[in-house]
């Protein structure tokens, strides 16, 4: 049984296609952000210019350990400790240098994680394994971190594996399935790795060189701020994660591996423009937008959820010009003064930005803070002028325009989120919809599903989990995952109304509940009551 609320008008076919492609790009990167951050912290602490590196005033006796972890240390350096000297000398007495963690992680670990994730997205575990093998060939066939290569070879290898399996699907004699599956995947992986080494790797090396040269060209001509003309409107419309994690993160990691930081990590993730916009609505907005802007500013600036300011921009489209100007001002500041981050700021919170900037020194942190401040100030001033100029007309027309902007944001991005739910609740209050939840099926496994399976679904699962706990209901597992990963085992699947059809296609035998508000839906009370009634009946 499915309970739904009326769904908004579907996006155009072209926009839906772009949304899916953007989601796929960012989906390869986002699950692995923790690994990028781990690499960033190791780099920040232990490379020569890091906190404990050889060039740092804080190295003291840490320097030998830093060289071991960061790379480059040998027994001559660490001879101060006999045990380490013994480790550094081979059986023949030759001294060798430590490879460290920084280089191998950025060269092998991170691209292979991306490839595995991409392969799993296309063809599950089997696709992930073959994608990883194939990408290894691309990696060793080049001399730079192969993030773009992993993002291309990974899905291709998994797709080829899927097509290969179709050739003998249902034709394998019983008892030979494991033999055929393992050897076919191994042989295909070997072939793709060799192709990646001799053919694909050099091609990707050329593509990476062209893209890097394009970025260097924009910087040399002081044109990099013009990228904001594309980035800021695309963020507001539907492609913030795809732009940041699908484009800037791979290129930025290559730069950071060479120089210790990259300005590309701050083009999309700078929280300044969004903060400036929300502060302007706080002081000069009207109605629901004005009332909800202060809370949205806190979520955006400290929580890093940039999409929460998109409805404000859509409710007054001319403010996108202010976002462009603010974004360009922030990029200009970093470009002139040399600001950048050592690893991706994900989410784009001032806390994450601080962590990424401080590794390159206090001076770099000051520059990055200045870029955030200038971006916020420029956006605030221009937005204030726009809002003041139309204030009288906005007061006369104010009605459900902000609610319509929230709905438009969800339509543009092809999904809803907890951030949009919070805005809707604060501006208009949650409303019930659909019919009551009821089923004869025993509910033991509840899954919250969203597009990425991370932020909004995790928050919704936490809310329902707490409601079950307060109601004294036990024996129910509440988890969250991406819709693409639904495997049909869930008893109950809860999704945003825009995503229910996709969830039903993935898990047709589950009970589906569609909600408007992940954070505070009246459907949760119905679910809790239904499960409690089942438990009372069993007792």
Buried (B, 14 or more C-beta within 10 A) or exposed (E): EBBBBEBEEEBEEEBEEBBEEBBBBBBBBBBBBEBBBBBBBBBBBBBBBBBBBBEBEEBEEBBBBBBBBBBBBBBEBBBEEEEBBEEBBEEEEEEEBBEBBBBEBBBBBBBBBBBBBBBBBBBBEBBBBBBBBBBBBBBBBBEBBBBBBBBBBBBBBBBBBBEBBEEEEEEBEEEEEEEBBEEBBEEBBBBBBBBBBEEBBBBBBEEBEEBBEEBEEBEEEEEBBBBBBEBBBBBBBBBBBBBBBBBBBBBBBBBBBEBBBBBBBBBBBBBBBBBBBBBBBBBBBBBBBBBBBBBBBEBBBBBBBBBBBBBBBBBBEBBBBBBBBBBBBBBBBBBEBBBBBBBBBBBBBBBBBBBBBBBBBEEBBEBBBBBBBBBBBBBBBBBBBBBEEBEEEBEEEBEEBBBEBBBBBBBBBBBBBBBBBBBBBBBBEBEBBBEEBEBEEEBEBBBBBBBBBBBBBBBBBBBBBEBBEEBEBEEBBBBBBBBBEBEEEBBBBBBBBBBBBBBBEBBEEBBBBBBBBBBBBBBBEBBBBBBBEBBEEEE
